[in-house]
Amino acid sequence: MPTMFERIRRRYETTDKKCPDCGYVDEDGNWDSRTDGRQIVYRHVCPSCDASREHTFTIK
Ligand SMILES: [Zn+2]
């Protein structure tokens, strides 16, 4: 049974690979995740243009 944490990460790794700035598709889906216990932050840096994207989730 995957945790919420794993489910969210998998969703981004599988669906959100394309950079909105340059259109580069990162097949590896290199999302980093970090948490402070109350929030999870997923961050992706485009290997092509260095644009970064972040998604933040609050843990309930
Ligand atoms: Zn890019």
N, CA, C, O and the ligand as a Tripos MOL2 file, in Angstrom:
@<TRIPOS>MOLECULE
protein
  241   239    61     0     0
PROTEIN
NO_CHARGES

@<TRIPOS>ATOM
      1 N           0.8540   -1.1980    0.0000 N.3       1 MET1
      2 CA          0.0000    0.0000    0.0000 C.3       1 MET1
      3 C           0.8890    1.2470    0.0000 C.2       1 MET1
      4 O           1.5210    1.5580    1.0100 O.2       1 MET1
      5 N           0.9380    1.9480   -1.1100 N.am      2 PRO2
      6 CA          1.8110    3.1280   -1.1620 C.3       2 PRO2
      7 C           1.2610    4.2450   -0.2870 C.2       2 PRO2
      8 O           0.0490    4.4330   -0.1790 O.2       2 PRO2
      9 N           2.1450    4.9580    0.3130 N.am      3 THR3
     10 CA          1.7200    6.1080    1.1020 C.3       3 THR3
     11 C           1.3040    7.2480    0.1830 C.2       3 THR3
     12 O           1.5780    7.2260   -1.0160 O.2       3 THR3
     13 N           0.6460    8.2340    0.7540 N.am      4 MET4
     14 CA          0.2670    9.4170   -0.0200 C.3       4 MET4
     15 C           1.5030   10.0620   -0.6360 C.2       4 MET4
     16 O           1.4970   10.5030   -1.7860 O.2       4 MET4
     17 N           2.5460   10.1020    0.1550 N.am      5 PHE5
     18 CA          3.8130   10.6610   -0.2780 C.3       5 PHE5
     19 C           4.3200    9.9920   -1.5560 C.2       5 PHE5
     20 O           4.7180   10.6650   -2.5070 O.2       5 PHE5
     21 N           4.2980    8.6790   -1.5610 N.am      6 GLU6
     22 CA          4.7820    7.9390   -2.7350 C.3       6 GLU6
     23 C           3.8550    8.1020   -3.9330 C.2       6 GLU6
     24 O           4.3020    8.2020   -5.0750 O.2       6 GLU6
     25 N           2.5680    8.1260   -3.6500 N.am      7 ARG7
     26 CA          1.6120    8.2830   -4.7600 C.3       7 ARG7
     27 C           1.7970    9.6170   -5.4730 C.2       7 ARG7
     28 O           1.7840    9.6860   -6.7020 O.2       7 ARG7
     29 N           1.9690   10.6650   -4.6920 N.am      8 ILE8
     30 CA          2.1350   11.9850   -5.3010 C.3       8 ILE8
     31 C           3.4280   12.0280   -6.0990 C.2       8 ILE8
     32 O           3.4580   12.5410   -7.2170 O.2       8 ILE8
     33 N           4.4760   11.4960   -5.5330 N.am      9 ARG9
     34 CA          5.7530   11.5400   -6.2440 C.3       9 ARG9
     35 C           5.6690   10.7660   -7.5550 C.2       9 ARG9
     36 O           6.1690   11.2020   -8.5920 O.2       9 ARG9
     37 N           5.0320    9.6270   -7.4800 N.am     10 ARG10
     38 CA          4.9150    8.8250   -8.6960 C.3      10 ARG10
     39 C           4.1080    9.5550   -9.7540 C.2      10 ARG10
     40 O           4.4050    9.4650  -10.9460 O.2      10 ARG10
     41 N           3.0890   10.2760   -9.3180 N.am     11 ARG11
     42 CA          2.2740   11.0050  -10.2740 C.3      11 ARG11
     43 C           3.1110   12.0360  -11.0240 C.2      11 ARG11
     44 O           2.9950   12.1740  -12.2420 O.2      11 ARG11
     45 N           3.9430   12.7500  -10.2980 N.am     12 TYR12
     46 CA          4.7670   13.7390  -10.9850 C.3      12 TYR12
     47 C           5.8390   13.0880  -11.8420 C.2      12 TYR12
     48 O           6.1500   13.5570  -12.9370 O.2      12 TYR12
     49 N           6.3940   12.0090  -11.3330 N.am     13 GLU13
     50 CA          7.4460   11.3510  -12.1140 C.3      13 GLU13
     51 C           6.9000   10.7920  -13.4120 C.2      13 GLU13
     52 O           7.6350   10.6700  -14.3930 O.2      13 GLU13
     53 N           5.6280   10.4540  -13.4320 N.am     14 THR14
     54 CA          5.0920    9.8340  -14.6370 C.3      14 THR14
     55 C           4.3090   10.7890  -15.5290 C.2      14 THR14
     56 O           4.1540   10.5240  -16.7210 O.2      14 THR14
     57 N           3.8170   11.8850  -14.9830 N.am     15 THR15
     58 CA          2.9620   12.7360  -15.8130 C.3      15 THR15
     59 C           3.5250   14.1170  -16.0920 C.2      15 THR15
     60 O           3.1470   14.7550  -17.0740 O.2      15 THR15
     61 N           4.4140   14.5810  -15.2470 N.am     16 ASP16
     62 CA          4.8170   15.9800  -15.3750 C.3      16 ASP16
     63 C           6.3000   16.0630  -15.7200 C.2      16 ASP16
     64 O           7.1250   16.4930  -14.9140 O.2      16 ASP16
     65 N           6.6070   15.6450  -16.9240 N.am     17 LYS17
     66 CA          8.0130   15.5610  -17.3250 C.3      17 LYS17
     67 C           8.4300   16.6840  -18.2530 C.2      17 LYS17
     68 O           9.6180   16.9100  -18.4880 O.2      17 LYS17
     69 N           7.4350   17.3830  -18.7790 N.am     18 LYS18
     70 CA          7.7650   18.3540  -19.8080 C.3      18 LYS18
     71 C           7.9250   19.7480  -19.2240 C.2      18 LYS18
     72 O           7.0610   20.2320  -18.4930 O.2      18 LYS18
     73 N           9.0290   20.3780  -19.5510 N.am     19 CYS19
     74 CA          9.2940   21.7240  -19.0740 C.3      19 CYS19
     75 C           8.3660   22.7190  -19.7820 C.2      19 CYS19
     76 O           8.3180   22.7540  -21.0120 O.2      19 CYS19
     77 N           7.6340   23.5240  -19.0100 N.am     20 PRO20
     78 CA          6.7370   24.4900  -19.6610 C.3      20 PRO20
     79 C           7.4950   25.6390  -20.3280 C.2      20 PRO20
     80 O           6.9460   26.3300  -21.1860 O.2      20 PRO20
     81 N           8.7300   25.8380  -19.9440 N.am     21 ASP21
     82 CA          9.4990   26.9410  -20.5150 C.3      21 ASP21
     83 C          10.1140   26.5970  -21.8610 C.2      21 ASP21
     84 O           9.9830   27.3590  -22.8190 O.2      21 ASP21
     85 N          10.7820   25.4550  -21.9400 N.am     22 CYS22
     86 CA         11.5090   25.1500  -23.1740 C.3      22 CYS22
     87 C          10.9760   23.9110  -23.8820 C.2      22 CYS22
     88 O          11.3770   23.6180  -25.0080 O.2      22 CYS22
     89 N          10.0620   23.1730  -23.2200 N.am     23 GLY23
     90 CA          9.4800   22.0040  -23.8570 C.3      23 GLY23
     91 C          10.3160   20.7470  -23.7600 C.2      23 GLY23
     92 O           9.9630   19.7150  -24.3290 O.2      23 GLY23
     93 N          11.4270   20.8290  -23.0390 N.am     24 TYR24
     94 CA         12.2690   19.6520  -22.8730 C.3      24 TYR24
     95 C          11.5290   18.5880  -22.0670 C.2      24 TYR24
     96 O          10.9080   18.9010  -21.0510 O.2      24 TYR24
     97 N          11.5910   17.3400  -22.5120 N.am     25 VAL25
     98 CA         10.9490   16.2480  -21.7920 C.3      25 VAL25
     99 C          12.0180   15.4690  -21.0290 C.2      25 VAL25
    100 O          12.9020   14.8440  -21.6160 O.2      25 VAL25
    101 N          11.9080   15.5280  -19.7220 N.am     26 ASP26
    102 CA         12.8680   14.8390  -18.8680 C.3      26 ASP26
    103 C          12.3660   13.4300  -18.5950 C.2      26 ASP26
    104 O          11.5380   13.2140  -17.7100 O.2      26 ASP26
    105 N          12.8690   12.4860  -19.3540 N.am     27 GLU27
    106 CA         12.3720   11.1130  -19.2510 C.3      27 GLU27
    107 C          12.6350   10.4920  -17.8880 C.2      27 GLU27
    108 O          11.9250    9.5730  -17.4800 O.2      27 GLU27
    109 N          13.6230   10.9720  -17.1930 N.am     28 ASP28
    110 CA         13.9200   10.4150  -15.8760 C.3      28 ASP28
    111 C          13.0260   10.9950  -14.7830 C.2      28 ASP28
    112 O          12.9390   10.4520  -13.6820 O.2      28 ASP28
    113 N          12.3630   12.1100  -15.1050 N.am     29 GLY29
    114 CA         11.4630   12.7150  -14.1290 C.3      29 GLY29
    115 C          12.1220   12.9650  -12.7980 C.2      29 GLY29
    116 O          11.6670   12.4680  -11.7670 O.2      29 GLY29
    117 N          13.1760   13.7230  -12.8130 N.am     30 ASN30
    118 CA         13.9900   13.9020  -11.6030 C.3      30 ASN30
    119 C          13.3760   14.8860  -10.6140 C.2      30 ASN30
    120 O          13.8720   15.9990  -10.4370 O.2      30 ASN30
    121 N          12.3100   14.4660   -9.9860 N.am     31 TRP31
    122 CA         11.6970   15.3070   -8.9680 C.3      31 TRP31
    123 C          12.3760   15.0420   -7.6270 C.2      31 TRP31
    124 O          12.5090   13.8990   -7.1900 O.2      31 TRP31
    125 N          12.7930   16.1150   -6.9980 N.am     32 ASP32
    126 CA         13.3070   16.0060   -5.6320 C.3      32 ASP32
    127 C          12.1640   16.2800   -4.6720 C.2      32 ASP32
    128 O          11.2930   17.1030   -4.9530 O.2      32 ASP32
    129 N          12.1650   15.6120   -3.5730 N.am     33 SER33
    130 CA         11.1510   15.9010   -2.5760 C.3      33 SER33
    131 C          11.8130   16.1500   -1.2380 C.2      33 SER33
    132 O          12.8230   15.5390   -0.8880 O.2      33 SER33
    133 N          11.2130   17.0640   -0.5050 N.am     34 ARG34
    134 CA         11.6840   17.2950    0.8550 C.3      34 ARG34
    135 C          10.4720   17.6100    1.7060 C.2      34 ARG34
    136 O           9.4340   18.0310    1.1970 O.2      34 ARG34
    137 N          10.6070   17.4070    2.9760 N.am     35 THR35
    138 CA          9.4820   17.6500    3.8610 C.3      35 THR35
    139 C           9.9890   18.1750    5.1820 C.2      35 THR35
    140 O          11.0830   17.8360    5.6320 O.2      35 THR35
    141 N           9.1590   19.0230    5.8050 N.am     36 ASP36
    142 CA          9.4980   19.4840    7.1460 C.3      36 ASP36
    143 C           8.5320   18.8910    8.1670 C.2      36 ASP36
    144 O           8.4710   19.3380    9.3130 O.2      36 ASP36
    145 N           7.7860   17.8910    7.7430 N.am     37 GLY37
    146 CA          6.8360   17.2540    8.6350 C.3      37 GLY37
    147 C           5.4250   17.7860    8.4690 C.2      37 GLY37
    148 O           4.4590   17.1090    8.8230 O.2      37 GLY37
    149 N           5.3010   18.9680    7.9450 N.am     38 ARG38
    150 CA          3.9750   19.5410    7.7300 C.3      38 ARG38
    151 C           3.6770   19.7620    6.2620 C.2      38 ARG38
    152 O           2.5190   19.7770    5.8420 O.2      38 ARG38
    153 N           4.7390   19.9340    5.4860 N.am     39 GLN39
    154 CA          4.5650   20.1240    4.0530 C.3      39 GLN39
    155 C           5.5470   19.2470    3.2950 C.2      39 GLN39
    156 O           6.6520   18.9630    3.7570 O.2      39 GLN39
    157 N           5.1100   18.8310    2.1220 N.am     40 ILE40
    158 CA          6.0200   18.1500    1.2070 C.3      40 ILE40
    159 C           6.2190   19.0730    0.0160 C.2      40 ILE40
    160 O           5.2520   19.5750   -0.5570 O.2      40 ILE40
    161 N           7.4450   19.2910   -0.3450 N.am     41 VAL41
    162 CA          7.7330   20.1260   -1.5000 C.3      41 VAL41
    163 C           8.4190   19.2650   -2.5530 C.2      41 VAL41
    164 O           9.4510   18.6420   -2.2980 O.2      41 VAL41
    165 N           7.8230   19.2450   -3.7380 N.am     42 TYR42
    166 CA          8.4310   18.5600   -4.8650 C.3      42 TYR42
    167 C           9.0320   19.6020   -5.7880 C.2      42 TYR42
    168 O           8.3870   20.5980   -6.1140 O.2      42 TYR42
    169 N          10.2520   19.3770   -6.2030 N.am     43 ARG43
    170 CA         10.9380   20.3610   -7.0070 C.3      43 ARG43
    171 C          11.6010   19.6790   -8.1850 C.2      43 ARG43
    172 O          12.2010   18.6120   -8.0610 O.2      43 ARG43
    173 N          11.4740   20.3220   -9.3210 N.am     44 HIS44
    174 CA         12.1120   19.7910  -10.5140 C.3      44 HIS44
    175 C          12.8900   20.8950  -11.1930 C.2      44 HIS44
    176 O          12.3770   21.9980  -11.3840 O.2      44 HIS44
    177 N          14.1140   20.6080  -11.5540 N.am     45 VAL45
    178 CA         14.9230   21.5590  -12.2930 C.3      45 VAL45
    179 C          15.1500   20.9980  -13.6800 C.2      45 VAL45
    180 O          15.6390   19.8810  -13.8450 O.2      45 VAL45
    181 N          14.7870   21.7920  -14.6730 N.am     46 CYS46
    182 CA         14.9340   21.3530  -16.0570 C.3      46 CYS46
    183 C          16.4110   21.2120  -16.4050 C.2      46 CYS46
    184 O          17.1750   22.1580  -16.2150 O.2      46 CYS46
    185 N          16.8310   20.0490  -16.9110 N.am     47 PRO47
    186 CA         18.2280   19.8740  -17.2840 C.3      47 PRO47
    187 C          18.6210   20.6780  -18.5130 C.2      47 PRO47
    188 O          19.8080   20.8500  -18.7910 O.2      47 PRO47
    189 N          17.6490   21.1640  -19.2400 N.am     48 SER48
    190 CA         17.9420   21.8930  -20.4600 C.3      48 SER48
    191 C          18.0680   23.3960  -20.2260 C.2      48 SER48
    192 O          19.0220   24.0170  -20.6950 O.2      48 SER48
    193 N          17.1050   23.9910  -19.4970 N.am     49 CYS49
    194 CA         17.1310   25.4470  -19.3470 C.3      49 CYS49
    195 C          17.2180   25.9000  -17.8940 C.2      49 CYS49
    196 O          17.2290   27.1010  -17.6250 O.2      49 CYS49
    197 N          17.2820   24.9470  -16.9410 N.am     50 ASP50
    198 CA         17.4230   25.2600  -15.5170 C.3      50 ASP50
    199 C          16.1890   25.9110  -14.8930 C.2      50 ASP50
    200 O          16.2520   26.3950  -13.7630 O.2      50 ASP50
    201 N          15.0910   25.9270  -15.6020 N.am     51 ALA51
    202 CA         13.8720   26.4290  -14.9800 C.3      51 ALA51
    203 C          13.4530   25.4670  -13.8670 C.2      51 ALA51
    204 O          13.5190   24.2490  -14.0320 O.2      51 ALA51
    205 N          13.0300   26.0150  -12.7570 N.am     52 SER52
    206 CA         12.6090   25.1340  -11.6760 C.3      52 SER52
    207 C          11.1110   25.2620  -11.4350 C.2      52 SER52
    208 O          10.5210   26.3310  -11.5880 O.2      52 SER52
    209 N          10.5310   24.1580  -11.0600 N.am     53 ARG53
    210 CA          9.1050   24.1040  -10.7500 C.3      53 ARG53
    211 C           8.9550   23.5080   -9.3650 C.2      53 ARG53
    212 O           9.7330   22.6420   -8.9640 O.2      53 ARG53
    213 N           7.9730   23.9660   -8.6500 N.am     54 GLU54
    214 CA          7.7300   23.4190   -7.3180 C.3      54 GLU54
    215 C           6.2530   23.1740   -7.1090 C.2      54 GLU54
    216 O           5.4020   23.9470   -7.5510 O.2      54 GLU54
    217 N           5.9680   22.0860   -6.4280 N.am     55 HIS55
    218 CA          4.6090   21.8180   -5.9830 C.3      55 HIS55
    219 C           4.6730   21.5580   -4.4880 C.2      55 HIS55
    220 O           5.5180   20.7970   -4.0160 O.2      55 HIS55
    221 N           3.7920   22.1810   -3.7590 N.am     56 THR56
    222 CA          3.7940   22.0390   -2.3110 C.3      56 THR56
    223 C           2.4860   21.4090   -1.8450 C.2      56 THR56
    224 O           1.3980   21.8150   -2.2550 O.2      56 THR56
    225 N           2.6170   20.4240   -0.9910 N.am     57 PHE57
    226 CA          1.4460   19.7790   -0.4080 C.3      57 PHE57
    227 C           1.5130   19.9040    1.0950 C.2      57 PHE57
    228 O           2.5780   19.7750    1.6990 O.2      57 PHE57
    229 N           0.3700   20.1550    1.6870 N.am     58 THR58
    230 CA          0.2890   20.1870    3.1480 C.3      58 THR58
    231 C          -0.1460   18.8150    3.6420 C.2      58 THR58
    232 O          -1.1290   18.2470    3.1670 O.2      58 THR58
    233 N           0.5980   18.3010    4.5940 N.am     59 ILE59
    234 CA          0.2610   17.0070    5.1830 C.3      59 ILE59
    235 C          -0.8010   17.2220    6.2450 C.2      59 ILE59
    236 O          -0.6470   18.0390    7.1540 O.2      59 ILE59
    237 N          -1.8890   16.4630    6.1050 N.am     60 LYS60
    238 CA         -2.9600   16.6490    7.0820 C.3      60 LYS60
    239 C          -2.8410   15.6170    8.1890 C.2      60 LYS60
    240 O          -3.6540   15.6070    9.1130 O.2      60 LYS60
    241 ZN         13.3550   23.8000  -19.7100 Zn       61 ZN61
@<TRIPOS>BOND
     1     1     2 1
     2     2     3 1
     3     3     4 2
     4     3     5 am
     5     5     6 1
     6     6     7 1
     7     7     8 2
     8     7     9 am
     9     9    10 1
    10    10    11 1
    11    11    12 2
    12    11    13 am
    13    13    14 1
    14    14    15 1
    15    15    16 2
    16    15    17 am
    17    17    18 1
    18    18    19 1
    19    19    20 2
    20    19    21 am
    21    21    22 1
    22    22    23 1
    23    23    24 2
    24    23    25 am
    25    25    26 1
    26    26    27 1
    27    27    28 2
    28    27    29 am
    29    29    30 1
    30    30    31 1
    31    31    32 2
    32    31    33 am
    33    33    34 1
    34    34    35 1
    35    35    36 2
    36    35    37 am
    37    37    38 1
    38    38    39 1
    39    39    40 2
    40    39    41 am
    41    41    42 1
    42    42    43 1
    43    43    44 2
    44    43    45 am
    45    45    46 1
    46    46    47 1
    47    47    48 2
    48    47    49 am
    49    49    50 1
    50    50    51 1
    51    51    52 2
    52    51    53 am
    53    53    54 1
    54    54    55 1
    55    55    56 2
    56    55    57 am
    57    57    58 1
    58    58    59 1
    59    59    60 2
    60    59    61 am
    61    61    62 1
    62    62    63 1
    63    63    64 2
    64    63    65 am
    65    65    66 1
    66    66    67 1
    67    67    68 2
    68    67    69 am
    69    69    70 1
    70    70    71 1
    71    71    72 2
    72    71    73 am
    73    73    74 1
    74    74    75 1
    75    75    76 2
    76    75    77 am
    77    77    78 1
    78    78    79 1
    79    79    80 2
    80    79    81 am
    81    81    82 1
    82    82    83 1
    83    83    84 2
    84    83    85 am
    85    85    86 1
    86    86    87 1
    87    87    88 2
    88    87    89 am
    89    89    90 1
    90    90    91 1
    91    91    92 2
    92    91    93 am
    93    93    94 1
    94    94    95 1
    95    95    96 2
    96    95    97 am
    97    97    98 1
    98    98    99 1
    99    99   100 2
   100    99   101 am
   101   101   102 1
   102   102   103 1
   103   103   104 2
   104   103   105 am
   105   105   106 1
   106   106   107 1
   107   107   108 2
   108   107   109 am
   109   109   110 1
   110   110   111 1
   111   111   112 2
   112   111   113 am
   113   113   114 1
   114   114   115 1
   115   115   116 2
   116   115   117 am
   117   117   118 1
   118   118   119 1
   119   119   120 2
   120   119   121 am
   121   121   122 1
   122   122   123 1
   123   123   124 2
   124   123   125 am
   125   125   126 1
   126   126   127 1
   127   127   128 2
   128   127   129 am
   129   129   130 1
   130   130   131 1
   131   131   132 2
   132   131   133 am
   133   133   134 1
   134   134   135 1
   135   135   136 2
   136   135   137 am
   137   137   138 1
   138   138   139 1
   139   139   140 2
   140   139   141 am
   141   141   142 1
   142   142   143 1
   143   143   144 2
   144   143   145 am
   145   145   146 1
   146   146   147 1
   147   147   148 2
   148   147   149 am
   149   149   150 1
   150   150   151 1
   151   151   152 2
   152   151   153 am
   153   153   154 1
   154   154   155 1
   155   155   156 2
   156   155   157 am
   157   157   158 1
   158   158   159 1
   159   159   160 2
   160   159   161 am
   161   161   162 1
   162   162   163 1
   163   163   164 2
   164   163   165 am
   165   165   166 1
   166   166   167 1
   167   167   168 2
   168   167   169 am
   169   169   170 1
   170   170   171 1
   171   171   172 2
   172   171   173 am
   173   173   174 1
   174   174   175 1
   175   175   176 2
   176   175   177 am
   177   177   178 1
   178   178   179 1
   179   179   180 2
   180   179   181 am
   181   181   182 1
   182   182   183 1
   183   183   184 2
   184   183   185 am
   185   185   186 1
   186   186   187 1
   187   187   188 2
   188   187   189 am
   189   189   190 1
   190   190   191 1
   191   191   192 2
   192   191   193 am
   193   193   194 1
   194   194   195 1
   195   195   196 2
   196   195   197 am
   197   197   198 1
   198   198   199 1
   199   199   200 2
   200   199   201 am
   201   201   202 1
   202   202   203 1
   203   203   204 2
   204   203   205 am
   205   205   206 1
   206   206   207 1
   207   207   208 2
   208   207   209 am
   209   209   210 1
   210   210   211 1
   211   211   212 2
   212   211   213 am
   213   213   214 1
   214   214   215 1
   215   215   216 2
   216   215   217 am
   217   217   218 1
   218   218   219 1
   219   219   220 2
   220   219   221 am
   221   221   222 1
   222   222   223 1
   223   223   224 2
   224   223   225 am
   225   225   226 1
   226   226   227 1
   227   227   228 2
   228   227   229 am
   229   229   230 1
   230   230   231 1
   231   231   232 2
   232   231   233 am
   233   233   234 1
   234   234   235 1
   235   235   236 2
   236   235   237 am
   237   237   238 1
   238   238   239 1
   239   239   240 2
@<TRIPOS>SUBSTRUCTURE
     1 MET1         2 RESIDUE 1 A MET
     2 PRO2         6 RESIDUE 1 A PRO
     3 THR3        10 RESIDUE 1 A THR
     4 MET4        14 RESIDUE 1 A MET
     5 PHE5        18 RESIDUE 1 A PHE
     6 GLU6        22 RESIDUE 1 A GLU
     7 ARG7        26 RESIDUE 1 A ARG
     8 ILE8        30 RESIDUE 1 A ILE
     9 ARG9        34 RESIDUE 1 A ARG
    10 ARG10       38 RESIDUE 1 A ARG
    11 ARG11       42 RESIDUE 1 A ARG
    12 TYR12       46 RESIDUE 1 A TYR
    13 GLU13       50 RESIDUE 1 A GLU
    14 THR14       54 RESIDUE 1 A THR
    15 THR15       58 RESIDUE 1 A THR
    16 ASP16       62 RESIDUE 1 A ASP
    17 LYS17       66 RESIDUE 1 A LYS
    18 LYS18       70 RESIDUE 1 A LYS
    19 CYS19       74 RESIDUE 1 A CYS
    20 PRO20       78 RESIDUE 1 A PRO
    21 ASP21       82 RESIDUE 1 A ASP
    22 CYS22       86 RESIDUE 1 A CYS
    23 GLY23       90 RESIDUE 1 A GLY
    24 TYR24       94 RESIDUE 1 A TYR
    25 VAL25       98 RESIDUE 1 A VAL
    26 ASP26      102 RESIDUE 1 A ASP
    27 GLU27      106 RESIDUE 1 A GLU
    28 ASP28      110 RESIDUE 1 A ASP
    29 GLY29      114 RESIDUE 1 A GLY
    30 ASN30      118 RESIDUE 1 A ASN
    31 TRP31      122 RESIDUE 1 A TRP
    32 ASP32      126 RESIDUE 1 A ASP
    33 SER33      130 RESIDUE 1 A SER
    34 ARG34      134 RESIDUE 1 A ARG
    35 THR35      138 RESIDUE 1 A THR
    36 ASP36      142 RESIDUE 1 A ASP
    37 GLY37      146 RESIDUE 1 A GLY
    38 ARG38      150 RESIDUE 1 A ARG
    39 GLN39      154 RESIDUE 1 A GLN
    40 ILE40      158 RESIDUE 1 A ILE
    41 VAL41      162 RESIDUE 1 A VAL
    42 TYR42      166 RESIDUE 1 A TYR
    43 ARG43      170 RESIDUE 1 A ARG
    44 HIS44      174 RESIDUE 1 A HIS
    45 VAL45      178 RESIDUE 1 A VAL
    46 CYS46      182 RESIDUE 1 A CYS
    47 PRO47      186 RESIDUE 1 A PRO
    48 SER48      190 RESIDUE 1 A SER
    49 CYS49      194 RESIDUE 1 A CYS
    50 ASP50      198 RESIDUE 1 A ASP
    51 ALA51      202 RESIDUE 1 A ALA
    52 SER52      206 RESIDUE 1 A SER
    53 ARG53      210 RESIDUE 1 A ARG
    54 GLU54      214 RESIDUE 1 A GLU
    55 HIS55      218 RESIDUE 1 A HIS
    56 THR56      222 RESIDUE 1 A THR
    57 PHE57      226 RESIDUE 1 A PHE
    58 THR58      230 RESIDUE 1 A THR
    59 ILE59      234 RESIDUE 1 A ILE
    60 LYS60      238 RESIDUE 1 A LYS
    61 ZN61       241 GROUP 0 **** ****
